[in-house]
Amino acid sequence: MKYNIPILITGGAGFIGSHVVRLFVEKYPHYKIYNLDALTYAGNLENLKDIENNSNYTFIKGDITNEHLVMSLFEKYKFEYVIHLAAESHVDRSIKDPLAFVKTNVIGTMILLNAFKNFWKNDFSDKLFYHVSTDEVYGSLGERGLFTETTPYDPNSPYSASKASSDHFVRAYGETYKIPYVITNCSNNYGQNQFPEKLIPLFINNIINNKPLPVYGNGNYTRDWLYVKDHAIAIDLVFHKGKNKETYNIGGFNEWKNIDLVKLLCRQMDKKLGRSENSSEELITFVEDRPGHDLRYAIDASKIKSELGWMPSVTFEEGLSETIDWYLSNEIWLNNVTNGVYQSYYEKQYNH
């Protein structure tokens, strides 16, 4: 067995990244995991306190848009594998500042690709560039149908356009420079350690504090939800068993309209907090819809199921219950990440 295999994971202090980093550090002691993260508002080293002293783990504070830094890290550590998770990921933020998303998601990805290509040149045997993307690149669905790996790209927001562009560059580098790669496109993630700008942790925090629950439009937008721990397991499988130049869609095999999800969340929160039935539903407030809001996303994950044997380990109701329990047991973490910059952003985003 080959030991001390150097693997670069970008964005590993963020929500999904921290779960992937922890899984790889704990499951594969013969790997040497390097976590490169800029520690922007959504990156939090508290997410990885339990492994920060592990001998096969190294954290590096840095930005993937810093070309000199990225190349110097390749020269120093000789990364044989890259799992690229670093991204600006919130649609609302992309509408307000699209250039920030181009810088990180497009330019940052190209800088990583260039470093990988230039360092290894034509010696790509036993190497891999794993790019983690989103189902939003496919655009919007009607009431029927599912996104497959061959669905044409049709992004509708600056965020999804930036991720679509980065996907195309990864494939182009694979064809032009023969870089070995895999791409996964996932549905909406939820679970522990998620920054409370996304729907589920935002609403958990608001219910705790008896604040309004801002639901866009009529609440009938539909999403497929993926438990973050199941996503990390899927990434592990694709990394080790996925085929070169293949794309795998990762979905939770369940769809929820936003308003139905929020009501389920309210019921579970009321029960766990010992509040009267339906009391949290009174906090639901319908707000002005955001521009370019896609009606429905739904992933066909049959390929990763049939080829790699992956399936979600929990139902949505079970995963949501576990998620709520984690936030209720980690109020210090929640309070720490909802101070300062986040508060001013929240007021600006939802003051209407």
C-alpha positions, 0 to 999 in steps of 0.5 A: 500500500502506498502511504502519505498520498498527498491529496488537496481538498479545497474549501475543506473548512466549509459546510460540505468540505468539512464533512469530506475532509473529516471522512478522508482523514479518519477513514484513510490514515495512509492519505495526507490530507491538505485542506486549503480554505480562504476562511471567508464568512462560510469557512469555519475551523470550528467545523474540524476541531476534532481532527485538527491535531491528526497527523495526516491532516494539514490546514492551509489558509489561502485563496484558490484565486492566488495563482502564485500560492496555488502553484507554490503549494503544488511544488511543495506538497506535490498533490497527486489528487485534487478534490475541488469543493471551494466555491461561492455557492449562495444564489442570492449573493450571486445576484448581488455580486456576480463578479465575486462568483466568476472570480472564485468559481471560474478563475479559481478553478482554472488556476487549480487546473493550470497548476495541476497541468503544469506541475505534472505535465504529461505524467498523469498516471494515478492522478485525478482532478475531482470537481464538485458541482451543482444541479443548478447548471441544468436550469429549471424543470417543469412539473415532471422529469429529472436531471440526468448526466446528459441534460443540456446545461441551461443556467439561470443565475450568476451562481449556476452560470459560474459553476457551469463555466467551471464544469466546462473548463474541467472537461476542456482541460481533460480533452485538451491536456488529457487531465484525468477528471471526474465531475459530480453534480449534487442537489441541495445539501442540508445537515450539520455545520451549514452556515445559516444563510441557507434555508434549513439552518436559517429557519432553525435559527429563526425559530429558536429566536422567534423571528420571521421565516422568509419564504420566497414567492408562494413557496411552491419551488421544489428541490431535491434534498441531500443529507451532507453525510450521504454526499460525503460518502458519495464523494468517497465512492466516486473518488475511488471508483468513478471512471475517468471523464465521467459525470455522476449526479448525486441526489437524495431521491426525494423532492419537497416544495419549500412550503411543505419542507418549512411546515415539516421543519416547524412541526419538528422544531415545535416538538423538540422545543416543547412549544404548542402545535403550529406555533412556529408556522405562525412565523412564516412570512412570504417575501418578494421572489428573487430574480431568475428563481428556478421552479424545480430541481430534481436529480436522477441519481440512478447512475451512481446507484447502479454503477457504484452502489450508492444510496442515501442512508436516511430518509429526509425526515430522519436527516432533518431531525438529526440536523435540528438536534445538532443545531439545538446542541450546538448553540454556541457554534450557531451564535458564533457564526451569526454575529457581525458580517452575517447579521448585516447581510441578513438585514440587507437580504431579507429586510423586505 
